[in-house]
């Protein structure tokens, strides 16, 4: 311009001294960085880098910025507080070990712990629209979409749903008693007749020294066995052995098939430990799959872009619904109704403070490496996870999905759900309700204990026909002592003795949540499932 004498040399020099303004790149100091980065990668794959960065595209996303901000603030506060507690526990442990005068174990370091990582995602149940996404803390690795972790007991609802789809009911009885599996180097089989500690030891003693013989003795997190329990009680208190018995009875492939239809795309190993969270999954696919339960059995695909336009406003794409039926509405309602019990009377009881109908499942993986809670209302489903990127244990055994993740998940959802109505999951046609004895799974009669009275949901025609026995005694709780079990080789080769509370199962199993169920509600507090708005509820007394 100076050469053309459009400006003076003074104006030229002044302009040259000014910095060139650059558009701000997408970075981790922007709002909703993980969500934005996820969208950017998707768009670059579809339209190319040049179009995304210089093409002037207008992208309309599903993000709810207020939800995102609240979730980020609450999650970061919770994880920062956990870091302080974890570091204090670590320093205490190191100090105690050094005081013995012995060398530190290889897995214990005097260095400070790395920061705990977390993930949170919330999705609209009906549409699949992702409303908020937090993939971690100051990292470009998105743990919502990219991290594959063991889900622990959050995978159990797929086992229970497959069992319900096979003809069982919430009142069906399942064994929570000792059992063992053995392998001759080719596959795993149930050790027939090994139903207590003595018989397991007796049956395996002749093979203990064989290099090809391996045995897996699974256990519940608390080391206790409740005997025969209903499916409802087994899920609410997250019994590992009940899960293994169910999946052995109905067959692992059936569970894999149901999980696939619900929205799980990761590889799933069809083994007995599948129900304990042995396979690895992402938080986003677990969110989508739980959303299928809440959506009456209709599976929707999570998405983040509503529509895209070019610089001139010409439409490039618009989201099209991809609904498909993954299970019947009756099955979806029944498993949702069971998962409500996890909140009202189980390992996620802290979430009751939301004071609204809510279903979900906690999860704690092997050695407390992963902590989870996935919960949902009729409108939103949200998954929360925390763990270390190097798969280290979080430390204390009582730091679990229920005790550690549920509180900050609940705090986030208190804010997010303020503008959503408090409504229950509607029961579809074909669901009936019967008053049963919660311990025996049979129709209730006044001679049975009043505290055992429960209104239960059933697919029509599957409700119990017999009445409870007033003379039946309560369940006998037994315990197995891991120290008395004989040494042998375990499936992953990681341990040299039976140790039910830490032994790895076939396929690297996960452990369960240790929280004791909340006190049983009084008869006046028993929840009555909501019937369809267009029909009168069918209640069988």
C-alpha positions in Angstrom: 0.0 0.0 0.0 2.9 2.3 0.7 4.4 1.5 -2.8 1.0 2.4 -4.3 1.2 5.6 -2.2 -2.1 4.7 -0.5 -0.5 5.2 2.9 2.5 7.2 4.1 5.8 5.6 5.2 4.9 6.5 8.8 1.6 4.7 8.6 3.4 1.7 7.0 5.9 1.5 9.8 3.2 1.8 12.4 1.1 -0.9 10.8 4.1 -3.2 10.5 4.8 -2.9 14.3 1.3 -4.2 15.2 1.1 -7.9 16.0 -0.9 -10.0 13.6 -4.2 -11.1 15.2 -4.6 -14.9 15.0 -7.8 -16.8 15.6 -7.6 -18.7 18.8 -7.1 -22.4 18.2 -9.1 -25.1 20.0 -7.2 -25.8 23.1 -7.6 -27.0 26.7 -8.1 -23.4 27.9 -11.4 -23.2 25.9 -14.8 -24.0 27.2 -15.8 -27.7 27.2 -12.4 -28.7 25.7 -13.0 -32.5 25.6 -16.4 -32.0 23.9 -15.0 -29.5 21.4 -12.0 -31.7 20.6 -14.3 -34.7 20.1 -16.4 -32.7 17.6 -13.3 -31.3 15.9 -11.9 -34.8 15.3 -15.2 -36.0 13.9 -15.5 -33.1 11.5 -11.9 -33.4 10.3 -12.5 -37.1 9.5 -15.6 -36.1 7.5 -14.7 -32.8 5.8 -10.9 -32.5 6.1 -8.6 -30.3 8.1 -8.7 -27.4 5.7 -12.5 -27.1 5.7 -12.7 -27.3 9.5 -10.0 -24.7 10.2 -10.4 -22.3 7.2 -13.7 -23.2 5.7 -16.0 -21.1 7.9 -18.2 -24.0 8.9 -21.0 -23.4 11.3 -21.5 -26.3 13.7 -24.5 -26.6 15.9 -23.8 -29.1 18.7 -25.7 -30.8 21.5 -23.7 -29.2 24.2 -25.5 -27.7 27.2 -22.8 -25.2 28.4 -24.4 -24.7 31.8 -24.5 -28.4 32.4 -20.9 -28.6 31.3 -19.7 -25.9 33.6 -21.4 -27.2 36.6 -20.1 -30.7 36.0 -16.5 -29.5 35.4 -16.5 -27.5 38.6 -18.0 -30.2 40.9 -15.9 -33.1 39.4 -12.6 -31.1 39.7 -13.3 -30.2 43.3 -14.1 -33.9 44.2 -11.0 -35.2 42.4 -8.7 -32.6 44.0 -10.1 -33.5 47.4 -9.4 -37.2 46.7 -5.8 -36.4 45.6 -5.2 -34.9 49.1 -6.6 -37.9 50.9 -4.8 -40.4 48.6 -1.5 -38.6 49.1 -1.9 -38.7 52.9 -2.7 -42.4 52.8 0.3 -43.0 50.6 2.7 -41.2 52.8 1.3 -43.0 55.9 1.8 -46.3 54.2 5.4 -45.5 53.1 6.2 -44.3 56.6 4.9 -47.5 58.2 6.9 -49.7 55.7 10.1 -47.7 56.2 9.7 -48.1 59.9 10.1 -51.9 59.6 13.6 -51.6 58.2 12.8 -53.8 55.3 13.2 -52.7 51.6 10.0 -51.2 50.1 8.0 -53.6 47.9 8.5 -53.0 44.1 5.0 -51.5 43.8 5.5 -48.9 46.5 7.4 -45.7 45.7 8.4 -42.7 47.9 7.5 -40.4 45.0 4.2 -38.4 45.3 1.2 -40.0 43.6 0.1 -38.7 40.3 -3.3 -36.9 40.1 -6.4 -39.1 39.9 -8.2 -38.9 36.6 -11.9 -38.9 36.1 -14.6 -38.8 33.4 -18.2 -37.7 33.2 -20.7 -37.8 30.4 -24.5 -37.1 30.4 -26.8 -38.0 27.5 -30.4 -37.4 26.6 -32.1 -40.8 26.8 -34.7 -40.3 24.1 -32.4 -38.8 21.4 -28.8 -39.7 22.3 -27.7 -36.1 22.4 -24.6 -35.7 24.6 -25.2 -32.7 26.8 -21.9 -32.6 28.7 -18.6 -34.4 28.4 -15.5 -34.3 30.6 -12.7 -36.6 29.5 -10.2 -36.0 32.3 -8.0 -33.3 33.9 -5.6 -31.3 31.7 -5.0 -33.9 29.2 -5.7 -34.5 25.5 -6.7 -38.1 26.1 -10.5 -38.3 26.3 -11.4 -40.9 28.8 -15.1 -40.8 27.9 -14.5 -42.0 24.4 -11.0 -43.4 24.3 -10.3 -45.1 27.7 -11.2 -48.8 27.9 -11.5 -49.8 31.5 -13.0 -52.6 33.5 -16.5 -51.7 34.4 -16.7 -53.8 37.5 -20.2 -54.5 38.7 -21.7 -51.8 36.5 -21.8 -54.7 33.9 -24.1 -56.8 36.1 -27.4 -55.3 34.8 -26.7 -57.0 31.4 -26.5 -60.4 33.2 -29.7 -59.7 35.1 -31.5 -58.5 32.0 -30.5 -61.6 30.1 -31.7 -63.7 33.0 -35.0 -61.9 33.0 -35.3 -62.3 29.2 -34.8 -66.0 29.7 -37.9 -66.4 31.9 -36.6 -65.5 35.4 -38.2 -62.8 37.5 -37.0 -60.3 40.1 -38.4 -62.8 42.7 -36.5 -65.8 41.3 -34.0 -67.3 43.6 -30.3 -67.6 42.8 -27.5 -69.2 44.8 -25.0 -67.0 46.7 -22.9 -70.0 47.9 -19.3 -71.0 47.4 -18.3 -72.4 44.1 -15.1 -73.1 42.1 -14.0 -73.4 38.5 -11.1 -75.4 37.2 -9.1 -75.4 34.0 -7.0 -78.2 32.4 -5.3 -75.7 30.2 -8.0 -75.7 27.5 -11.1 -74.2 29.0 -12.9 -73.5 32.3 -15.5 -75.8 33.9 -17.5 -75.6 37.1 -16.1 -77.9 39.8 -19.2 -80.0 40.5 -20.1 -80.6 44.1 -17.7 -78.0 45.4 -20.2 -75.9 47.4 -18.3 -75.2 50.6 -14.8 -74.6 51.7 -14.1 -78.1 52.7 -15.4 -79.7 49.5 -13.4 -77.3 47.4 -10.2 -78.1 49.2 -10.9 -81.8 49.1 -11.8 -81.8 45.4 -8.7 -79.8 44.3 -6.0 -81.3 46.6 -5.0 -84.1 44.1 -4.4 -81.6 41.3 -2.7 -78.8 43.3 0.8 -79.7 42.0 -0.1 -80.2 38.4 1.4 -77.4 36.1 -1.7 -77.5 33.8 -4.3 -77.4 36.5 -5.7 -74.0 37.5 -8.5 -73.1 39.8 -10.6 -70.0 40.3 -12.5 -69.6 43.6 -14.5 -66.4 43.2 -15.8 -64.6 46.2 -18.0 -61.8 47.2 -16.3 -58.5 48.2 -17.3 -58.9 51.8 -16.2 -62.6 51.9 -19.7 -63.6 53.0 -22.4 -65.8 51.3 -26.1 -65.2 51.8 -27.4 -68.6 50.5 -30.5 -68.4 48.3 -31.5 -64.9 47.5 -33.9 -63.2 45.1 -32.5 -61.6 41.9 -33.6 -58.2 43.4 -31.6 -58.6 46.6 -28.6 -60.0 44.7 -28.4 -57.0 42.4 -29.0 -54.4 45.1 -26.2 -55.8 47.3 -24.1 -56.6 44.2 -23.3 -60.3 44.9 -20.5 -61.6 42.7 -21.4 -65.3 43.2 -25.0 -64.7 42.2 -23.8 -63.1 39.0 -21.5 -66.0 38.2 -24.3 -68.5 38.9 -26.7 -66.6 36.7 -24.3 -66.2 33.7 -23.3 -69.9 34.1 -27.0 -70.9 34.0 -28.1 -68.8 31.0 -24.8 -68.9 29.1 -22.3 -66.1 28.6 -23.1 -65.7 24.8 -26.7 -64.6 25.7 -25.3 -61.9 27.9 -22.9 -60.8 25.2 -25.7 -60.6 22.6 -27.9 -58.5 24.9 -25.1 -56.1 25.7 -24.3 -55.7 22.0 -27.9 -54.9 21.2 -28.0 -52.4 24.1 -25.0 -50.4 22.8 -21.8 -52.1 23.9 -19.4 -52.3 20.9 -16.1 -53.3 22.6 -15.0 -56.9 22.5 -16.6 -59.0 25.3 -15.2 -62.3 26.4 -18.0 -64.9 26.9 -16.7 -66.3 30.2 -18.1 -66.6 33.7 -16.2 -63.5 34.8 -18.0 -61.4 32.2 -20.6 -60.5 34.8 -18.0 -59.2 37.1 -16.7 -56.7 34.6 -13.8 -58.7 33.1 -14.0 -57.1 29.7 -13.0 -53.5 29.0 -15.4 -50.8 27.8 -15.6 -47.0 27.4 -17.8 -44.8 29.6 -19.7 -43.5 26.5 -20.8 -47.0 25.3 -21.8 -47.9 28.9 -23.8 -44.7 29.0 -25.6 -45.5 25.8 -26.3 -49.1 26.9 -27.8 -47.9 30.2 -29.8 -45.4 28.3 -31.4 -48.3 26.4 -32.8 -49.6 29.7 -34.2 -46.2 30.5 -35.7 -45.7 27.0 -38.0 -48.6 27.1 -35.6 -50.9 25.3 -34.9 -48.5 22.4 -31.3 -48.1 21.7 -30.1 -44.7 20.4 -26.6 -43.7 19.2 -24.8 -41.0 21.2 -24.1 -37.9 19.1 -22.7 -34.4 19.5 -23.5 -32.6 16.2 -27.1 -31.5 15.5 -26.3 -29.9 12.1 -23.5 -28.4 10.1 -23.5 -25.6 7.5 -20.9 -24.2 5.2 -19.8 -20.6 5.2 -22.8 -19.6 3.0 -25.3 -21.3 5.2 -25.8 -24.3 3.0 -26.7 -27.4 5.0 -23.9 -30.0 5.1 -25.5 -32.5 7.5 -28.2 -32.9 10.1 -28.6 -35.5 12.7 -31.0 -38.3 11.8 -32.4 -40.5 14.6 -31.1 -44.1 14.5 -33.5 -45.7 17.0 -33.7 -49.5 17.1 -35.4 -51.9 19.5 -32.8 -53.7 21.5 -35.2 -55.4 24.0 -38.9 -55.4 24.8 -40.4 -52.5 26.8 -41.3 -55.0 29.5 -37.8 -56.3 29.8 -36.4 -52.8 29.9 -38.8 -51.8 32.6 -38.1 -54.9 34.7 -34.3 -54.3 34.8 -34.8 -50.6 35.4 -37.1 -51.4 38.3 -34.4 -53.7 39.7 -31.8 -51.0 39.3 -34.0 -48.6 41.2 -33.4 -50.9 44.2 -29.6 -50.3 43.9 -30.3 -46.7 44.8 -33.2 -47.1 47.2 -31.8 -50.0 49.1 -28.3 -50.9 47.8 -24.8 -49.7 47.1 -25.8 -46.3 45.6 -28.1 -45.3 48.5 -26.3 -41.9 48.7 -28.0 -40.8 45.5 -31.4 -41.0 47.3 -30.8 -37.4 48.3 -31.9 -36.4 44.8 -35.4 -37.3 46.0 -36.6 -38.5 42.6 -37.1 -41.8 40.8 -33.6 -42.9 39.9 -31.9 -46.2 38.8 -28.3 -47.1 38.4 -25.4 -49.4 39.3 -22.1 -48.9 41.0 -18.9 -50.6 40.0 -15.4 -51.3 41.5 -12.9 -53.2 39.5 -10.2 -55.6 40.6 -7.8 -54.1 43.2 -9.9 -50.9 43.2 -8.3 -49.7 39.9 -11.6 -48.3 38.5 -14.5 -46.8 40.3 -17.9 -46.2 38.5 -21.4 -45.1 38.9 -23.9 -45.0 36.0 -27.4 -43.7 36.9 -30.4 -42.5 35.0 -33.8 -40.8 35.3 -36.5 -41.0 32.6 -34.8 -38.0 30.9 -31.0 -38.3 31.3 -28.4 -41.0 31.8 -25.0 -40.1 33.2 -21.8 -42.0 33.8 -19.0 -41.1 36.2 -15.6 -42.9 36.4 -12.3 -42.3 38.2 -9.0 -44.1 38.3 -5.3 -43.7 37.5 -4.0 -43.8 33.9 -1.3 -46.4 34.9 -4.0 -48.7 36.3 -2.7 -48.3 39.9 -5.0 -49.2 42.7 -6.8 -46.3 44.3 -5.7 -47.6 47.7 -8.1 -48.2 50.5 -10.6 -51.0 50.0 -13.4 -48.7 51.2 -12.8 -46.3 48.3 -15.3 -47.8 46.0 -17.8 -46.7 43.3 -20.5 -46.4 45.9 -18.5 -44.5 48.5 -16.3 -42.3 46.3 -18.0 -41.7 42.9 -21.7 -41.7 43.8 -21.3 -38.6 46.0 -19.9 -36.3 43.3 -22.1 -37.8 40.6 -25.1 -37.0 42.9 -23.8 -33.4 43.4 -23.5 -32.9 39.7 -27.0 -34.3 39.0 -28.5 -32.1 41.7 -27.5 -29.1 39.6 -28.3 -30.6 36.2 -31.7 -32.0 37.1 -33.1 -28.8 38.7 -35.1 -28.0 35.5 -36.3 -31.5 34.9 -39.6 -32.8 36.3 -39.6 -35.5 39.0 -41.3 -38.3 37.2 -41.2 -42.1 37.5 -40.4 -44.7 34.8 -43.8 -45.6 33.3 -44.7 -49.3 33.3 -45.7 -50.6 29.8 -48.7 -52.7 29.1 -48.0 -56.3 30.1 -46.5 -55.5 33.5 -48.3 -56.5 36.7 -47.5 -55.9 40.3 -47.8 -58.5 43.1 -47.1 -58.2 46.8 -44.4 -60.7 47.7 -42.2 -61.7 50.5 -38.8 -60.1 49.7 -36.8 -62.9 51.2 -38.7 -65.9 49.8 -39.8 -64.5 46.5 -43.3 -65.8 47.0 -46.7 -64.1 47.4 -47.0 -62.4 50.7 -49.4 -63.4 53.4 -50.0 -61.7 56.7 -48.5 -64.5 58.7 -45.1 -63.7 57.2 -42.9 -60.9 58.7 -44.3 -57.5 57.8 -40.8 -56.2 57.1 -40.5 -58.7 54.2 -43.5 -57.2 52.4 -42.7 -55.8 48.9 -44.6 -54.7 45.9 -42.8 -56.3 42.9 -43.1 -55.9 39.2 -43.6 -58.9 36.9 -44.2 -59.6 33.2 -47.8 -60.7 33.1 -48.1 -64.5 33.7 -44.7 -64.8 35.5 -45.8 -63.7 39.0 -45.5 -66.3 41.8 -48.5 -68.6 42.5 -47.4 -69.9 45.9 -47.5 -68.0 49.2 -44.6 -67.5 51.6 -43.9 -69.9 54.4 -44.2 -68.1 57.8 -42.1 -70.7 59.5 -39.1 -70.4 57.3 -36.1 -69.0 59.1 -33.9 -66.2 57.8 -30.8 -66.8 55.6 -27.7 -68.2 57.1 -24.7 -66.1 56.4 -21.4 -68.1 56.0 -17.8 -66.9 55.4 -14.8 -68.4 53.6 -11.4 -67.8 55.0 -8.9 -67.2 52.2 -5.9 -68.0 54.4 -7.0 -71.7 54.7 -7.1 -72.4 51.0 -4.4 -74.5 49.4 -1.8 -72.9 47.1 -2.3 -73.4 43.4 -1.9 -71.6 40.1 -4.5 -68.9 39.2 -5.8 -68.0 35.8 -3.7 -64.9 35.3 -0.6 -66.3 37.0 -0.6 -63.3 39.3 -1.1 -65.0 42.6 0.3 -68.2 44.1 -2.6 -69.2 46.3 -6.3 -69.1 46.6 -7.3 -65.7 47.7 -11.0 -65.1 46.9 -10.9 -61.4 47.7 -8.1 -60.7 45.1 -7.7 -63.7 42.9 -8.1 -63.0 39.2 -10.9 -64.8 37.5 -10.9 -66.3 34.0 -10.6 -63.2 31.7 -9.3 -60.9 34.5 -12.4 -60.4 36.6 -13.4 -57.4 38.6 -14.4 -57.3 42.2 -17.6 -55.9 43.6 -18.8 -53.1 45.8 -18.4 -53.6 49.5 -21.0 -51.2 50.8 -23.6 -52.9 52.9 -27.2 -52.3 51.7 -29.0 -49.5 53.4 -31.6 -50.4 56.0 -34.8 -51.9 54.6 -37.5 -49.3 54.1 -40.6 -49.5 56.2 -43.8 -50.7 54.6 -45.0 -47.1 54.2 -41.8 -46.3 52.3 -42.0 -49.2 49.8 -42.0 -47.8 46.3 -45.0 -48.4 44.1 -43.9 -48.6 40.4 -45.8 -46.2 38.1 -48.3 -47.7 35.7 -48.9 -46.4 32.2 -50.7 -43.1 32.1 -53.3 -44.6 29.7 -54.1 -47.7 31.8 -55.0 -48.6 35.3 -52.2 -50.5 37.1 -52.8 -54.3 37.5 -52.0 -55.1 41.1 -52.2 -58.7 42.3 -52.6 -59.1 46.1 
